[in-house]
Amino acid sequence: HSVIGKFVYQLVQLLAWHIIVFIVIPAVTNKQFTDNVAAQFLYFFKFGYFVVSSMQVIAGYPRRILSNAFRKSYNTVSWLVFQGYRLIPILPDLRDIMDWVFTDTTLSLIHWLRMQEIFAQLYLVKVRRIREANSPRDLGTPQGLVTKILTGGLVLTGLVLLIWGPLLVVSAINSIGEPYPPIVVTTELQLSGYTPLILQTTQQNIKSLNSTQYKLLKQTFSDSDVYPVFDARFPEDNFVLAVVSSPSSVVWGISPPERELLLKNVNGNTTFKFSWTLRRFN
Protein backbone atom coordinates (compact mmCIF):
# COMPACT_ATOMS: atom_id res chain seq x y z
CA HIS A 1 0.00 0.00 0.00
CA SER A 2 2.68 2.49 -1.05
CA VAL A 3 1.21 5.72 -2.42
CA ILE A 4 4.56 6.71 -4.01
CA GLY A 5 4.81 3.33 -5.69
CA LYS A 6 1.31 3.65 -7.09
CA PHE A 7 2.06 7.17 -8.31
CA VAL A 8 5.17 6.00 -10.20
CA TYR A 9 3.26 3.02 -11.59
CA GLN A 10 0.48 5.28 -12.84
CA LEU A 11 2.97 7.60 -14.58
CA VAL A 12 4.62 4.66 -16.36
CA GLN A 13 1.25 3.23 -17.31
CA LEU A 14 0.01 6.61 -18.57
CA LEU A 15 3.06 7.03 -20.81
CA ALA A 16 2.83 3.46 -22.13
CA TRP A 17 -0.88 3.79 -22.82
CA HIS A 18 -0.42 6.97 -24.88
CA ILE A 19 2.37 5.34 -26.89
CA ILE A 20 0.11 2.36 -27.64
CA VAL A 21 -2.94 4.44 -28.55
CA PHE A 22 -1.27 7.19 -30.60
CA ILE A 23 1.69 5.32 -32.15
CA VAL A 24 1.34 1.51 -32.07
CA ILE A 25 -2.38 1.12 -32.91
CA PRO A 26 -2.32 3.60 -35.86
CA ALA A 27 0.75 1.85 -37.25
CA VAL A 28 -0.90 -1.57 -37.05
CA THR A 29 -4.43 -0.64 -38.22
CA ASN A 30 -3.46 2.18 -40.65
CA LYS A 31 -6.09 4.37 -38.96
CA GLN A 32 -5.52 7.59 -37.10
CA PHE A 33 -6.86 7.95 -33.59
CA THR A 34 -9.58 10.33 -34.74
CA ASP A 35 -10.86 7.71 -37.22
CA ASN A 36 -10.67 4.68 -34.90
CA VAL A 37 -13.82 4.43 -32.76
CA ALA A 38 -12.58 1.40 -30.82
CA ALA A 39 -9.34 3.13 -29.86
CA GLN A 40 -11.28 6.22 -28.75
CA PHE A 41 -13.55 4.08 -26.57
CA LEU A 42 -10.57 2.33 -24.95
CA TYR A 43 -8.81 5.65 -24.40
CA PHE A 44 -11.75 7.28 -22.63
CA PHE A 45 -12.39 4.10 -20.63
CA LYS A 46 -8.78 4.15 -19.45
CA PHE A 47 -9.14 7.88 -18.81
CA GLY A 48 -11.83 7.12 -16.23
CA TYR A 49 -9.50 4.59 -14.62
CA PHE A 50 -6.72 7.17 -14.32
CA VAL A 51 -9.13 9.67 -12.75
CA VAL A 52 -10.15 7.19 -10.04
CA SER A 53 -6.54 6.12 -9.47
CA SER A 54 -5.43 9.74 -9.09
CA MET A 55 -8.12 10.28 -6.46
CA GLN A 56 -6.81 7.23 -4.61
CA VAL A 57 -3.24 8.58 -4.77
CA ILE A 58 -4.41 11.93 -3.34
CA ALA A 59 -6.53 10.37 -0.58
CA GLY A 60 -4.11 7.56 0.20
CA TYR A 61 -4.84 3.95 1.10
CA PRO A 62 -6.99 3.20 4.16
CA ARG A 63 -4.96 2.12 7.14
CA ARG A 64 -7.45 -0.53 8.18
CA ILE A 65 -10.29 -2.22 6.30
CA LEU A 66 -12.96 -3.14 8.81
CA SER A 67 -15.50 -4.92 6.61
CA ASN A 68 -16.25 -6.31 3.20
CA ALA A 69 -17.70 -3.87 0.66
CA PHE A 70 -20.67 -6.19 0.13
CA ARG A 71 -21.47 -6.27 3.88
CA LYS A 72 -21.82 -2.58 4.62
CA SER A 73 -25.64 -2.59 4.56
CA TYR A 74 -28.24 -5.15 5.56
CA ASN A 75 -31.09 -4.69 3.10
CA THR A 76 -32.41 -7.22 0.59
CA VAL A 77 -30.41 -5.80 -2.33
CA SER A 78 -27.13 -6.08 -0.44
CA TRP A 79 -28.05 -9.62 0.62
CA LEU A 80 -28.75 -10.64 -2.99
CA VAL A 81 -25.52 -9.06 -4.22
CA PHE A 82 -23.50 -10.78 -1.50
CA GLN A 83 -25.11 -14.16 -2.20
CA GLY A 84 -24.48 -13.74 -5.93
CA TYR A 85 -20.86 -12.88 -5.19
CA ARG A 86 -20.45 -16.03 -3.10
CA LEU A 87 -21.95 -18.17 -5.87
CA ILE A 88 -19.23 -17.15 -8.34
CA PRO A 89 -16.78 -20.06 -8.53
CA ILE A 90 -13.23 -19.47 -7.23
CA LEU A 91 -13.62 -15.67 -6.90
CA PRO A 92 -14.43 -15.49 -3.13
CA ASP A 93 -11.64 -17.93 -2.31
CA LEU A 94 -9.23 -16.03 -4.55
CA ARG A 95 -10.10 -12.78 -2.81
CA ASP A 96 -9.69 -14.31 0.68
CA ILE A 97 -6.31 -15.84 -0.22
CA MET A 98 -5.05 -12.54 -1.65
CA ASP A 99 -6.18 -10.75 1.52
CA TRP A 100 -4.22 -13.25 3.61
CA VAL A 101 -1.11 -12.82 1.44
CA PHE A 102 -1.10 -9.01 1.58
CA THR A 103 -2.30 -8.56 5.18
CA ASP A 104 -0.13 -8.77 8.28
CA THR A 105 -1.70 -11.50 10.40
CA THR A 106 -0.73 -14.30 12.77
CA LEU A 107 -3.44 -16.59 11.39
CA SER A 108 -2.64 -19.48 9.10
CA LEU A 109 -4.36 -19.67 5.74
CA ILE A 110 -6.87 -22.28 6.96
CA HIS A 111 -7.80 -20.21 10.02
CA TRP A 112 -8.07 -17.08 7.86
CA LEU A 113 -10.53 -18.82 5.53
CA ARG A 114 -12.52 -20.06 8.52
CA MET A 115 -12.65 -16.53 9.91
CA GLN A 116 -13.96 -15.18 6.59
CA GLU A 117 -16.63 -17.87 6.56
CA ILE A 118 -17.65 -16.93 10.11
CA PHE A 119 -17.95 -13.27 9.07
CA ALA A 120 -20.10 -14.26 6.08
CA GLN A 121 -22.43 -16.39 8.21
CA LEU A 122 -22.75 -13.65 10.83
CA TYR A 123 -23.71 -11.18 8.11
CA LEU A 124 -26.38 -13.54 6.76
CA VAL A 125 -27.74 -14.10 10.28
CA LYS A 126 -27.92 -10.35 10.94
CA VAL A 127 -29.76 -9.76 7.63
CA ARG A 128 -32.22 -12.50 8.58
CA ARG A 129 -32.78 -11.04 12.04
CA ILE A 130 -33.38 -7.54 10.62
CA ARG A 131 -35.84 -9.00 8.12
CA GLU A 132 -37.66 -10.84 10.91
CA ALA A 133 -37.83 -7.64 12.95
CA ASN A 134 -39.28 -5.70 10.01
CA SER A 135 -41.81 -8.47 9.24
CA PRO A 136 -42.64 -10.08 12.61
CA ARG A 137 -44.18 -13.53 12.62
CA ASP A 138 -45.10 -15.70 15.58
CA LEU A 139 -42.76 -18.61 16.22
CA GLY A 140 -44.19 -21.95 15.15
CA THR A 141 -46.44 -20.41 12.51
CA PRO A 142 -46.32 -22.41 9.25
CA GLN A 143 -45.01 -20.71 6.17
CA GLY A 144 -47.71 -19.22 3.96
CA LEU A 145 -48.73 -21.00 0.77
CA VAL A 146 -48.00 -17.98 -1.40
CA THR A 147 -44.52 -17.62 0.08
CA LYS A 148 -43.75 -21.29 -0.45
CA ILE A 149 -45.04 -21.27 -4.02
CA LEU A 150 -43.17 -18.11 -4.98
CA THR A 151 -39.91 -18.96 -3.23
CA GLY A 152 -39.90 -22.66 -4.07
CA GLY A 153 -41.12 -22.07 -7.59
CA LEU A 154 -38.41 -19.52 -8.33
CA VAL A 155 -35.69 -21.74 -6.86
CA LEU A 156 -36.88 -24.82 -8.77
CA THR A 157 -37.20 -22.86 -12.00
CA GLY A 158 -33.72 -21.42 -11.54
CA LEU A 159 -32.21 -24.85 -10.87
CA VAL A 160 -33.94 -26.42 -13.87
CA LEU A 161 -32.80 -23.59 -16.15
CA LEU A 162 -29.29 -23.74 -14.72
CA ILE A 163 -28.94 -27.49 -15.22
CA TRP A 164 -31.00 -28.21 -18.33
CA GLY A 165 -30.93 -24.83 -20.08
CA PRO A 166 -27.40 -25.10 -21.52
CA LEU A 167 -28.01 -28.73 -22.53
CA LEU A 168 -31.22 -27.84 -24.36
CA VAL A 169 -29.62 -24.88 -26.12
CA VAL A 170 -26.59 -26.90 -27.24
CA SER A 171 -28.81 -29.79 -28.31
CA ALA A 172 -31.07 -27.49 -30.32
CA ILE A 173 -28.14 -25.73 -31.98
CA ASN A 174 -26.49 -29.02 -32.94
CA SER A 175 -29.65 -30.71 -34.22
CA ILE A 176 -31.59 -28.02 -36.10
CA GLY A 177 -31.19 -28.38 -39.84
CA GLU A 178 -29.06 -31.52 -39.72
CA PRO A 179 -30.38 -34.64 -41.52
CA TYR A 180 -31.05 -37.60 -39.25
CA PRO A 181 -32.00 -40.49 -41.57
CA PRO A 182 -33.15 -43.88 -40.26
CA ILE A 183 -30.91 -46.91 -40.48
CA VAL A 184 -33.61 -49.59 -40.04
CA VAL A 185 -37.22 -49.51 -41.27
CA THR A 186 -39.80 -52.02 -40.00
CA THR A 187 -43.35 -52.35 -41.33
CA GLU A 188 -46.18 -54.34 -39.79
CA LEU A 189 -49.64 -55.33 -41.06
CA GLN A 190 -52.08 -56.56 -38.44
CA LEU A 191 -55.70 -57.62 -38.45
CA SER A 192 -57.38 -56.03 -35.47
CA GLY A 193 -57.42 -58.38 -32.52
CA TYR A 194 -54.93 -60.87 -33.99
CA THR A 195 -51.20 -61.34 -34.20
CA PRO A 196 -49.36 -59.53 -37.04
CA LEU A 197 -49.91 -60.89 -40.53
CA ILE A 198 -46.76 -59.45 -42.04
CA LEU A 199 -43.62 -58.13 -40.39
CA GLN A 200 -40.91 -56.85 -42.72
CA THR A 201 -37.59 -55.17 -41.98
CA THR A 202 -35.09 -53.53 -44.27
CA GLN A 203 -31.70 -52.04 -43.64
CA GLN A 204 -30.01 -52.16 -47.02
CA ASN A 205 -32.65 -50.60 -49.29
CA ILE A 206 -32.61 -47.15 -47.69
CA LYS A 207 -31.42 -44.54 -50.17
CA SER A 208 -31.49 -40.76 -50.46
CA LEU A 209 -33.97 -39.12 -52.80
CA ASN A 210 -32.74 -37.85 -56.14
CA SER A 211 -33.75 -34.47 -57.55
CA THR A 212 -36.69 -35.87 -59.54
CA GLN A 213 -38.14 -37.74 -56.59
CA TYR A 214 -37.73 -34.69 -54.36
CA LYS A 215 -39.59 -32.49 -56.87
CA LEU A 216 -42.46 -34.97 -56.99
CA LEU A 217 -42.59 -34.96 -53.20
CA LYS A 218 -42.70 -31.16 -53.12
CA GLN A 219 -45.51 -31.12 -55.68
CA THR A 220 -47.54 -33.31 -53.34
CA PHE A 221 -47.48 -30.53 -50.72
CA SER A 222 -47.71 -27.61 -53.18
CA ASP A 223 -51.41 -26.98 -52.42
CA SER A 224 -51.05 -27.53 -48.68
CA ASP A 225 -50.73 -24.88 -45.97
CA VAL A 226 -47.50 -26.47 -44.75
CA TYR A 227 -45.73 -25.99 -48.10
CA PRO A 228 -43.82 -22.80 -47.06
CA VAL A 229 -42.53 -24.55 -43.96
CA PHE A 230 -41.80 -27.71 -45.93
CA ASP A 231 -39.83 -25.82 -48.57
CA ALA A 232 -37.82 -23.76 -46.07
CA ARG A 233 -36.97 -26.31 -43.37
CA PHE A 234 -36.77 -29.65 -45.15
CA PRO A 235 -34.17 -29.72 -47.94
CA GLU A 236 -33.53 -32.69 -50.16
CA ASP A 237 -31.00 -34.39 -47.85
CA ASN A 238 -33.66 -34.71 -45.11
CA PHE A 239 -35.56 -37.44 -47.00
CA VAL A 240 -34.82 -41.06 -47.80
CA LEU A 241 -36.62 -43.76 -49.75
CA ALA A 242 -36.96 -47.13 -48.01
CA VAL A 243 -37.96 -50.13 -50.15
CA VAL A 244 -39.31 -52.98 -48.02
CA SER A 245 -39.21 -55.99 -50.34
CA SER A 246 -37.99 -58.73 -48.03
CA PRO A 247 -40.37 -61.57 -47.09
CA SER A 248 -42.18 -61.47 -43.80
CA SER A 249 -40.05 -62.48 -40.85
CA VAL A 250 -43.00 -64.04 -39.00
CA VAL A 251 -45.44 -66.80 -39.77
CA TRP A 252 -49.03 -65.93 -39.02
CA GLY A 253 -49.95 -68.36 -36.32
CA ILE A 254 -53.71 -68.70 -35.93
CA SER A 255 -55.49 -71.60 -34.29
CA PRO A 256 -58.41 -73.40 -36.03
CA PRO A 257 -61.03 -71.98 -33.63
CA GLU A 258 -59.71 -68.46 -34.21
CA ARG A 259 -59.73 -69.05 -37.99
CA GLU A 260 -63.38 -70.17 -37.92
CA LEU A 261 -64.29 -67.16 -35.78
CA LEU A 262 -62.45 -64.87 -38.17
CA LEU A 263 -64.32 -66.28 -41.20
CA LYS A 264 -67.65 -65.74 -39.46
CA ASN A 265 -66.82 -62.14 -38.48
CA VAL A 266 -65.26 -61.01 -41.75
CA ASN A 267 -67.38 -58.17 -43.14
CA GLY A 268 -67.08 -54.61 -44.28
CA ASN A 269 -66.21 -53.41 -40.78
CA THR A 270 -63.04 -55.47 -40.49
CA THR A 271 -60.06 -53.18 -39.93
CA PHE A 272 -56.41 -53.63 -40.75
CA LYS A 273 -53.68 -51.80 -38.92
CA PHE A 274 -50.54 -50.83 -40.80
CA SER A 275 -47.67 -49.36 -38.79
CA TRP A 276 -44.03 -48.62 -39.34
CA THR A 277 -41.04 -48.11 -37.06
CA LEU A 278 -37.92 -46.09 -37.83
CA ARG A 279 -34.73 -46.75 -35.92
CA ARG A 280 -32.06 -44.12 -36.11
CA PHE A 281 -28.44 -44.10 -35.08
CA ASN A 282 -28.10 -44.08 -31.27
C-alpha positions in Angstrom: 0.0 0.0 0.0 2.7 2.5 -1.1 1.2 5.7 -2.4 4.6 6.7 -4.0 4.8 3.3 -5.7 1.3 3.6 -7.1 2.1 7.2 -8.3 5.2 6.0 -10.2 3.3 3.0 -11.6 0.5 5.3 -12.8 3.0 7.6 -14.6 4.6 4.7 -16.4 1.2 3.2 -17.3 0.0 6.6 -18.6 3.1 7.0 -20.8 2.8 3.5 -22.1 -0.9 3.8 -22.8 -0.4 7.0 -24.9 2.4 5.3 -26.9 0.1 2.4 -27.6 -2.9 4.4 -28.5 -1.3 7.2 -30.6 1.7 5.3 -32.1 1.3 1.5 -32.1 -2.4 1.1 -32.9 -2.3 3.6 -35.9 0.8 1.9 -37.3 -0.9 -1.6 -37.0 -4.4 -0.6 -38.2 -3.5 2.2 -40.6 -6.1 4.4 -39.0 -5.5 7.6 -37.1 -6.9 8.0 -33.6 -9.6 10.3 -34.7 -10.9 7.7 -37.2 -10.7 4.7 -34.9 -13.8 4.4 -32.8 -12.6 1.4 -30.8 -9.3 3.1 -29.9 -11.3 6.2 -28.8 -13.6 4.1 -26.6 -10.6 2.3 -24.9 -8.8 5.6 -24.4 -11.8 7.3 -22.6 -12.4 4.1 -20.6 -8.8 4.2 -19.5 -9.1 7.9 -18.8 -11.8 7.1 -16.2 -9.5 4.6 -14.6 -6.7 7.2 -14.3 -9.1 9.7 -12.7 -10.2 7.2 -10.0 -6.5 6.1 -9.5 -5.4 9.7 -9.1 -8.1 10.3 -6.5 -6.8 7.2 -4.6 -3.2 8.6 -4.8 -4.4 11.9 -3.3 -6.5 10.4 -0.6 -4.1 7.6 0.2 -4.8 4.0 1.1 -7.0 3.2 4.2 -5.0 2.1 7.1 -7.4 -0.5 8.2 -10.3 -2.2 6.3 -13.0 -3.1 8.8 -15.5 -4.9 6.6 -16.2 -6.3 3.2 -17.7 -3.9 0.7 -20.7 -6.2 0.1 -21.5 -6.3 3.9 -21.8 -2.6 4.6 -25.6 -2.6 4.6 -28.2 -5.2 5.6 -31.1 -4.7 3.1 -32.4 -7.2 0.6 -30.4 -5.8 -2.3 -27.1 -6.1 -0.4 -28.1 -9.6 0.6 -28.8 -10.6 -3.0 -25.5 -9.1 -4.2 -23.5 -10.8 -1.5 -25.1 -14.2 -2.2 -24.5 -13.7 -5.9 -20.9 -12.9 -5.2 -20.5 -16.0 -3.1 -21.9 -18.2 -5.9 -19.2 -17.1 -8.3 -16.8 -20.1 -8.5 -13.2 -19.5 -7.2 -13.6 -15.7 -6.9 -14.4 -15.5 -3.1 -11.6 -17.9 -2.3 -9.2 -16.0 -4.5 -10.1 -12.8 -2.8 -9.7 -14.3 0.7 -6.3 -15.8 -0.2 -5.1 -12.5 -1.6 -6.2 -10.7 1.5 -4.2 -13.3 3.6 -1.1 -12.8 1.4 -1.1 -9.0 1.6 -2.3 -8.6 5.2 -0.1 -8.8 8.3 -1.7 -11.5 10.4 -0.7 -14.3 12.8 -3.4 -16.6 11.4 -2.6 -19.5 9.1 -4.4 -19.7 5.7 -6.9 -22.3 7.0 -7.8 -20.2 10.0 -8.1 -17.1 7.9 -10.5 -18.8 5.5 -12.5 -20.1 8.5 -12.7 -16.5 9.9 -14.0 -15.2 6.6 -16.6 -17.9 6.6 -17.6 -16.9 10.1 -18.0 -13.3 9.1 -20.1 -14.3 6.1 -22.4 -16.4 8.2 -22.7 -13.7 10.8 -23.7 -11.2 8.1 -26.4 -13.5 6.8 -27.7 -14.1 10.3 -27.9 -10.4 10.9 -29.8 -9.8 7.6 -32.2 -12.5 8.6 -32.8 -11.0 12.0 -33.4 -7.5 10.6 -35.8 -9.0 8.1 -37.7 -10.8 10.9 -37.8 -7.6 12.9 -39.3 -5.7 10.0 -41.8 -8.5 9.2 -42.6 -10.1 12.6 -44.2 -13.5 12.6 -45.1 -15.7 15.6 -42.8 -18.6 16.2 -44.2 -21.9 15.2 -46.4 -20.4 12.5 -46.3 -22.4 9.3 -45.0 -20.7 6.2 -47.7 -19.2 4.0 -48.7 -21.0 0.8 -48.0 -18.0 -1.4 -44.5 -17.6 0.1 -43.8 -21.3 -0.4 -45.0 -21.3 -4.0 -43.2 -18.1 -5.0 -39.9 -19.0 -3.2 -39.9 -22.7 -4.1 -41.1 -22.1 -7.6 -38.4 -19.5 -8.3 -35.7 -21.7 -6.9 -36.9 -24.8 -8.8 -37.2 -22.9 -12.0 -33.7 -21.4 -11.5 -32.2 -24.8 -10.9 -33.9 -26.4 -13.9 -32.8 -23.6 -16.2 -29.3 -23.7 -14.7 -28.9 -27.5 -15.2 -31.0 -28.2 -18.3 -30.9 -24.8 -20.1 -27.4 -25.1 -21.5 -28.0 -28.7 -22.5 -31.2 -27.8 -24.4 -29.6 -24.9 -26.1 -26.6 -26.9 -27.2 -28.8 -29.8 -28.3 -31.1 -27.5 -30.3 -28.1 -25.7 -32.0 -26.5 -29.0 -32.9 -29.6 -30.7 -34.2 -31.6 -28.0 -36.1 -31.2 -28.4 -39.8 -29.1 -31.5 -39.7 -30.4 -34.6 -41.5 -31.0 -37.6 -39.3 -32.0 -40.5 -41.6 -33.2 -43.9 -40.3 -30.9 -46.9 -40.5 -33.6 -49.6 -40.0 -37.2 -49.5 -41.3 -39.8 -52.0 -40.0 -43.3 -52.3 -41.3 -46.2 -54.3 -39.8 -49.6 -55.3 -41.1 -52.1 -56.6 -38.4 -55.7 -57.6 -38.5 -57.4 -56.0 -35.5 -57.4 -58.4 -32.5 -54.9 -60.9 -34.0 -51.2 -61.3 -34.2 -49.4 -59.5 -37.0 -49.9 -60.9 -40.5 -46.8 -59.4 -42.0 -43.6 -58.1 -40.4 -40.9 -56.8 -42.7 -37.6 -55.2 -42.0 -35.1 -53.5 -44.3 -31.7 -52.0 -43.6 -30.0 -52.2 -47.0 -32.7 -50.6 -49.3 -32.6 -47.1 -47.7 -31.4 -44.5 -50.2 -31.5 -40.8 -50.5 -34.0 -39.1 -52.8 -32.7 -37.9 -56.1 -33.8 -34.5 -57.6 -36.7 -35.9 -59.5 -38.1 -37.7 -56.6 -37.7 -34.7 -54.4 -39.6 -32.5 -56.9 -42.5 -35.0 -57.0 -42.6 -35.0 -53.2 -42.7 -31.2 -53.1 -45.5 -31.1 -55.7 -47.5 -33.3 -53.3 -47.5 -30.5 -50.7 -47.7 -27.6 -53.2 -51.4 -27.0 -52.4 -51.1 -27.5 -48.7 -50.7 -24.9 -46.0 -47.5 -26.5 -44.8 -45.7 -26.0 -48.1 -43.8 -22.8 -47.1 -42.5 -24.5 -44.0 -41.8 -27.7 -45.9 -39.8 -25.8 -48.6 -37.8 -23.8 -46.1 -37.0 -26.3 -43.4 -36.8 -29.7 -45.2 -34.2 -29.7 -47.9 -33.5 -32.7 -50.2 -31.0 -34.4 -47.9 -33.7 -34.7 -45.1 -35.6 -37.4 -47.0 -34.8 -41.1 -47.8 -36.6 -43.8 -49.8 -37.0 -47.1 -48.0 -38.0 -50.1 -50.1 -39.3 -53.0 -48.0 -39.2 -56.0 -50.3 -38.0 -58.7 -48.0 -40.4 -61.6 -47.1 -42.2 -61.5 -43.8 -40.1 -62.5 -40.8 -43.0 -64.0 -39.0 -45.4 -66.8 -39.8 -49.0 -65.9 -39.0 -49.9 -68.4 -36.3 -53.7 -68.7 -35.9 -55.5 -71.6 -34.3 -58.4 -73.4 -36.0 -61.0 -72.0 -33.6 -59.7 -68.5 -34.2 -59.7 -69.0 -38.0 -63.4 -70.2 -37.9 -64.3 -67.2 -35.8 -62.4 -64.9 -38.2 -64.3 -66.3 -41.2 -67.6 -65.7 -39.5 -66.8 -62.1 -38.5 -65.3 -61.0 -41.8 -67.4 -58.2 -43.1 -67.1 -54.6 -44.3 -66.2 -53.4 -40.8 -63.0 -55.5 -40.5 -60.1 -53.2 -39.9 -56.4 -53.6 -40.7 -53.7 -51.8 -38.9 -50.5 -50.8 -40.8 -47.7 -49.4 -38.8 -44.0 -48.6 -39.3 -41.0 -48.1 -37.1 -37.9 -46.1 -37.8 -34.7 -46.7 -35.9 -32.1 -44.1 -36.1 -28.4 -44.1 -35.1 -28.1 -44.1 -31.3 
